Amino acid sequence: MGKAKKRSLHLGIHDRFGNLSRAEAVQLVVDMLKKNEKDVYGLITLFGLTAEELLEAGASYEAVKGLGGLLG
């Protein structure tokens, strides 16, 4: 994990996450998309997740397509 990610986590910007791996972040985003939660944007941009990663982890095509240009 890079210095900026560690710093933002320690500052409490993302209180609910401790040390979060990329694989855990992908699974968390997929779970949040299945529950139709809208606060996934920060986590996607923090880790730079791609549409392919989310689709392989089990996200629906419609949910990923709905994120539009956010995903690389």
C-alpha positions as MATLAB code, in Angstrom:
seq = 'MGKAKKRSLHLGIHDRFGNLSRAEAVQLVVDMLKKNEKDVYGLITLFGLTAEELLEAGASYEAVKGLGGLLG';
ca = [
       0.000    0.000    0.000;
       1.349    3.389   -0.958;
       2.017    6.269    1.407;
      -0.985    8.279    0.254;
      -3.400    5.395    0.827;
      -1.940    4.719    4.282;
      -2.151    8.394    5.129;
      -5.785    8.731    4.092;
      -6.715    5.592    6.012;
      -4.929    6.846    9.137;
      -6.575   10.253    8.879;
      -9.950    8.569    9.190;
     -11.237    9.463    5.754;
     -12.323    5.865    5.328;
     -13.126    4.968    8.939;
     -14.738    1.636    8.238;
     -11.674    0.180    6.502;
      -8.542   -0.949    8.260;
      -5.739   -2.371    6.197;
      -7.561   -3.320    3.047;
      -6.006   -5.358    0.264;
      -6.905   -4.857   -3.384;
      -8.727   -8.224   -3.506;
     -10.755   -7.296   -0.426;
     -11.570   -3.907   -1.966;
     -12.839   -5.551   -5.160;
     -15.067   -7.904   -3.186;
     -16.334   -5.061   -0.998;
     -17.235   -2.976   -4.061;
     -19.057   -5.931   -5.635;
     -21.039   -6.471   -2.436;
     -21.882   -2.772   -2.253;
     -23.022   -2.766   -5.886;
     -25.299   -5.738   -5.212;
     -26.904   -3.772   -2.366;
     -27.276   -0.705   -4.647;
     -25.155    1.459   -2.355;
     -23.965    4.665   -3.989;
     -20.819    5.337   -1.924;
     -18.588    2.972   -3.905;
     -16.990    5.759   -5.931;
     -14.317    6.641   -3.382;
     -13.206    3.057   -2.997;
     -13.100    2.482   -6.758;
     -10.972    5.552   -7.343;
      -8.736    4.887   -4.329;
      -7.696    1.509   -5.708;
      -8.094    2.333   -9.397;
     -10.365   -0.643  -10.003;
     -11.283   -1.661  -13.536;
     -14.562   -2.903  -14.956;
     -12.946   -6.234  -15.802;
     -11.922   -6.819  -12.174;
     -15.424   -6.137  -10.929;
     -17.077   -8.331  -13.558;
     -14.711  -11.225  -12.786;
     -15.508  -10.846   -9.083;
     -19.231  -11.263   -9.734;
     -20.676   -7.799  -10.282;
     -23.557   -7.577  -12.711;
     -22.925   -6.051  -16.118;
     -25.663   -3.473  -15.584;
     -24.169   -2.273  -12.295;
     -20.714   -1.921  -13.807;
     -22.080   -0.212  -16.919;
     -23.985    2.180  -14.676;
     -20.722    3.434  -13.215;
     -19.940    4.871  -16.634;
     -16.630    6.612  -17.137;
     -15.512    6.075  -13.550;
     -13.926    2.734  -14.366;
     -10.800    2.380  -16.478;
];
